[in-house]
Amino acid sequence: MRAAEEALEDAADAAIYDERKADLRAEKALPAHVTMDILRAPAGSRRCATGGG
């Protein structure tokens, strides 16, 4: 019984991994100059990416 539970957990982990891997492939990196502009901006002028502040 325990082996079956572990197999289900492994299958779920593999599915999550595959989904995250696909998400990463779909994302595009920001151009270098945009990244540098963000890093150079004063800390008070940055906004949270989630919109929370």
C-alpha positions as CSV (number, residue, x, y, z in Angstrom):
1,M,0.0,0.0,0.0
2,R,2.8,2.4,0.9
3,A,4.5,1.8,-2.5
4,A,1.3,2.8,-4.3
5,E,1.1,6.0,-2.3
6,E,4.7,6.8,-3.1
7,A,4.1,6.1,-6.8
8,L,1.2,8.5,-6.8
9,E,3.3,11.2,-5.1
10,D,6.1,10.7,-7.6
11,A,3.6,11.0,-10.5
12,A,2.2,14.2,-9.0
13,D,5.7,15.6,-8.5
14,A,6.6,14.8,-12.1
15,A,3.5,16.5,-13.3
16,I,4.2,19.6,-11.3
17,Y,7.8,19.6,-12.6
18,D,6.7,19.3,-16.2
19,E,4.2,22.1,-15.8
20,R,6.8,24.5,-14.3
21,K,9.3,23.5,-17.0
22,A,6.7,24.4,-19.6
23,D,6.0,27.7,-17.9
24,L,9.7,28.6,-17.9
25,R,10.0,27.9,-21.6
26,A,7.1,30.2,-22.3
27,E,8.5,33.1,-20.3
28,K,10.7,35.6,-22.1
29,A,13.5,37.4,-20.3
30,L,13.5,41.1,-20.1
31,P,16.1,42.9,-22.3
32,A,19.3,43.7,-20.5
33,H,18.7,47.5,-20.6
34,V,15.3,47.1,-19.0
35,T,16.7,44.9,-16.2
36,M,19.5,47.5,-15.5
37,D,17.0,50.3,-15.4
38,I,15.0,48.4,-12.8
39,L,18.0,47.7,-10.7
40,R,19.2,51.3,-10.9
41,A,15.9,52.8,-10.0
42,P,15.7,54.3,-6.4
43,A,14.2,51.7,-4.0
44,G,11.3,54.0,-3.2
45,S,10.2,54.2,-6.8
46,R,9.9,50.4,-7.3
47,R,6.4,48.8,-7.1
48,C,5.6,45.3,-6.2
49,A,5.1,43.1,-9.2
50,T,1.9,41.7,-7.7
51,G,0.5,45.2,-7.4
52,G,0.5,45.1,-3.6
53,G,2.7,48.0,-3.1
